[in-house]
Amino acid sequence: MSFFSKLRDRLTRSSSQIGAGLDEIVADAPPAAEPSAPAAQPSAPAAAQWPAASQPQPQPGLMGRLFARDAAPAEPRRELDDAMLEELEDMLIAADMGTDTALRVTANIAEGRMGRRIGASELKQALADEIARIMTPVARPLPLYPKKPQVVLVVGVNGSGKTTTIGKLASQFRAAGKTVVIAAGDTFRAAAVEQLQVWGQRAGVPVMVAPQGSDPASLAYDAMVRAEAEGADLLMIDTAGRLQNRADLMEELAKIVRVIRKKDPSAPHNTLLVLDATTGQNALSQVETFRKLADVSGLVMTKLDGTARGGVLVALADRFGLPIHAIGVGEQIDDLDAFDAGEFARALVGL
């Protein structure tokens, strides 16, 4: 099964919420005005009606009977008016697309369609097209440079999925013929180091560790020395999960960046911010904070299979324009893949 087949299968909460919401919006058409009854006509004499009633009725031909049997019931349609657009805006905001993005998307959908009667399938396709238009410019794989080692710093808050993302990316790079070293920079939690070691074993990639409580910036520096000595293509550095409102933790992240740059002024060459889709609009404030301290170069969104509000990814793309390198929909090693705007848009709206 391809990754985006999994996405369509697993993005059930998001796609069903948005897809069902679009169905309901179209079905919620105001009742049409009842036509006025025609004026009563004088009844014709019974004798005049009898011959007409006795006339044989035309029978449908073979093709007529065939198409009548196979014809599907007509799809409900509704006139696209201000009330319908307001319902659409509310639904997109509830799906965490954000007010500004939702207003812009609905305005574009309305262009050329106002006053027309449209069905749910046309509305879904129009919404998918608008989402794909926003997402296409940011759908870019993680760039690979000739520089060795290419240093990839991975940041994010607690529980966002950094460790599993590193393991999955390392596995994919190794499968592509790249040599990878992982540095377990979360030196404060033994469980985090153990988890990363498990993922390193799965991916067939060495994991550098340091004693619990060690300075993570020192580990990052030592990892750069080792990766350079071994001629590794990539060095992926995990960091402790930190809340964006904890100044001390964020300063520690800034220190890691400063120490890395003593070894290589151009490093880190990529800084990936891993976001948990279930956090909704909070992901926007995380991007704001981490960009200031770590110069975030791209995003990875995890847990899209566990949220009914996948629209936050659209809001992130519309507001920040940062590359979205990959998305994750599960815990297996192949449940992370490059981001495809068109496939994501179709899955999100339930197509």
N, C-alpha and C positions, 0 to 999 in steps of 0.2 A: 504494500500500500504506500503510495507516495505521501510525502509530508503534508501537502495541502489537502489530500484526501482525509488524513488524520485530523487536520485543522477543521474541515467541514464537519467531521463526525464528532469532534470533541468540543468545538466551540458552540455547543448546544445551547447553553444558557444565553449567550450573547445573541446568536443568530435567531433563536426562537423568540427572544424578547423583541428584537427589532423587527424581524420578519412578521411575527404575529401582530406587533403594533401597527405595522403598515397595513396589514389585512383589516384590522379593526378600524383604522382611520377611513379607509375606502368604504367599508361596510356601514360606517356610521353616517351615511348620507342623510340629510334632512328629507322627510317624506315629500314626494312630489305633490303639487296641487292637484286636487281632484278635478277632472274635466267636468264642465257644466253639462247637465243632462239635456239632450236635444228636445225640442218642442214635440209634444205628442201629436202624432199623425192620425187622421181618421182611419179606422180599421177597414181593410178591404173586405169585400164580400167573400164569404167562404168559397163560393164557386170560383172566384178569380184566383184564390190561393192554391186550389187543388192541383191544377196542372203543373205549377212550378214545383210543388213538393214532390210530384211524381217523376221529375226529370232525373235520369241517372247521374250520379256524381263522378267527376273525372278521377281516375285512379292514378297514383304516382307510378312512374316507370321504374325499371330495375335500379338505375342509378339513384333516383330519388329515394327509393326505399333503403338502399344501402347507406346513403349519407345520413338519412334520418335516423337510422339505427346507431351509427357511429358518432353522431354529433355530440360533443360535450356540452354541458350546460354553460350558458353564457357567463363570463366573469362579471361580478358586480363592478359597477363604475360609479364615479362620483365627480361632480364638477369641482375643479381646483379653484377654490376661492380663498378669501382671507381666513375664514374659520378653519378650513382644512390645513392651511399653512401654519396656523397657530398650533394646531394639534401636532403637526409634524415637528415643529420647533420644540415643543414641550417633551415629546418622546425622545428626541436626540439629546436634549439636555439631561434627561433622566438616564440616558445611556452613557453619560460622562463625556459627551463630545464638547461640552463647554458652550457658554452662551454665545460668544462671538462667532465661533466656528459653526454652530448650529444655525445662527441667523444667516451667515454667508451661504451655507449650503442650501438652505431652503429658498433663499432669494434666487440662486442660480437654477434650482429646479423649477421655480415659478416662471422663469423667463421663457417666453414662447408657449407656455402651457396654460396660463391663466384663462379661466372661462371654459376650458376644454374638459370633457368628461374622460377620466383616465381610470384604469384598473390597477389593482395592487401589483401585478407583474410589471407594468410600465413604471410605476412609482419605485419599485425595488431596483429596477435596472437604472433608472435615473439617479437614485441615491448611490448605487454602486459606482456609477460613472463619476459622480462628484467626489466620492471618497478616493477613488483611484487617481483622479486628477490631482488631489492634494498630496497623496502618498507617493506617487511615482517619482518625484524629484528626490525624495529622501531614501528610497529603496536602493541601498548601495552595500555591497559586501565589504567586509573588513579589508582595507587595502593592504597589500603585501609589498614591502620595500626591499631593495637589495641589501640594505644595511643589516649587518649581523653583529649581535643579535638585535632583532626588532623587539623592543620592550613594549609589552602590553600591560598597562595598569588597569586592574578591574576594581571598581568602587561601587558602593551602594549601601543602603541601610540594612539593618538586621533582617534576615529572613527573605531577602529579595531574590535569592537564588544564585548568588555570585559563585559559590563553590561548584554547584552542578553545572553552571554555564561554562566555567573554566574547563572542567573535565570534558564536557561535550565538544567545546571548541578545540581543545588539545587533540581529542580523538580524530576530529575532522582534518586538522592540519597534518597530523601524522599519516592519515590515510592518503593525503595529497602529496606525501613524500617529504614533508618538512620535519626537521628535528626540533623538538620542543622541550623546554625545561620549565617546571612550575616551581614558584616560591610560595610557601605557605606563610603569608605575611600576617595572618591572624594569630599572633603568638600568645594571646591572652586566653584563648579557649582551646583546651586540649581536644575537645570534640570536633572543633572546626578543622584542626590539623589532621585528625584521624579520618574525617570524612574526605578531605582532599587527597589523602594518601590512597583511600579506596578508589576514588575516581582516577587517580594517576595509574593505579594498577589496571583498571579497566581499559584505559586509553593506551597503556604501554609507554607511559611517559614518566621520567624521574621527577620526584618531588623533593625539593630542599626544605628542611625544617630547622628550627632553632629551639633551644630550651624554652619552656613556658615562661612567659614574662619578659623575654628578651626584647630588645629594641627592634621593632619591625623595620625601621629605616636601615639599620645595620644589616639585617638579613637581606633586604632588597639590594644593597650595595654588594654584598658577598655573592648573591645570586648572579648579578651582572658580571662579576669577575669570572665565575665558573662558566656561565653561558658563553662568554667571549673565548675563554680558554678551550672549550670543547667545540667551538665553531657552530653552536646552535643557531638555527634560523630564528626561533622565537623564544622569548622569555616572558612567561605570563605570571604576573605578581598578584596574588590574592591580598586583600586588605580586610581588616576587621570591619564588621558591620557597624555603622555609626549613624546616629540620628543627626539630621541636619540642624537641629536646635541645640546640639551639645558643642559648645565652642572648643572645649579641650580636645574632644575627639577629632573635630575638623582640623584643628591646628596640628595634630599628630599626622593627619593625612598630608597636610601642606609640607611637613617636615620630610616625609617619605619622598615627595616630589623634589625637594631641594637637594636631598642626598643623592638621589638618582642622577640629577643633573651635574653633580660634581664629577661623576664618572663619565657621563656622556651628556653634554649640554643640549643635545637634540632630543633626549629622552624625557619622558616616555613618548614613544612614537604614536601610540594610540592610548587613549584613556576611555575605557568603556564604562558607562554607567548602566548597571543592571537594575531594572525597574520591575516591580511586582504589579501586574495588571489589576489585582484585586484592591490595591490602595486607591484607585480612582483618581480624583482630582488632586490628591496629595502628591501624585507623581510630578505635577507641574512645579510645585515648590521645591521638590527634591532636585529637579533639573536646574532650577535657578541657583540653588546653593552650591551644588557640586561644580557647576560651571565656573563659579568665582574662585574656588579653591584648587581645583584639579584640572581646569581647562579641558573639560569633557569634549571628546572628539566624535563620539558616536554612542548609540543606545542599543541595548538588548532588552526586549520585553519578555518576561516569563509569565507563566501561569495564566495564559489566555484561555485555557480550558476551564478555569475555575471562577470565572466572573461573568456577570450579566452586563458588564459595562465596558466592553472592549472599545467603545468609542473614544476612550482616553488616548489611545494611540493616534487617532486622527487629530485630536486637540494638540498633542505634542508636536506632530508634524507641522500643523498649521501655525503654531505659535513660535516654535524655535527653529524649525528647518534643519535640525541635526540629523545626520544619517542614521537610519535604523538598519543595523547590520544583520540582526537575526531576531527571531521570535521563538518562544518555547511553548509547547502544549502538553508537557508530561515529564516524567522522571526518567524515562529510558534514555540511553546514550544517543539514540538517533532522533530524539524528540525536540531537536533544535535545528533550525534550518535558516538559510538566507531568506530575507523578507521579500515577498512578491506582492506588489501593491494591488494588482488586479485580482489575484486569487484571494487575498485578504479581504478586499472590498466585497467580493461576491459571498464569501463565507460569512462575513459580518451581517449582511442584510438577509441572509437565509436563502440565497440562490443556489 
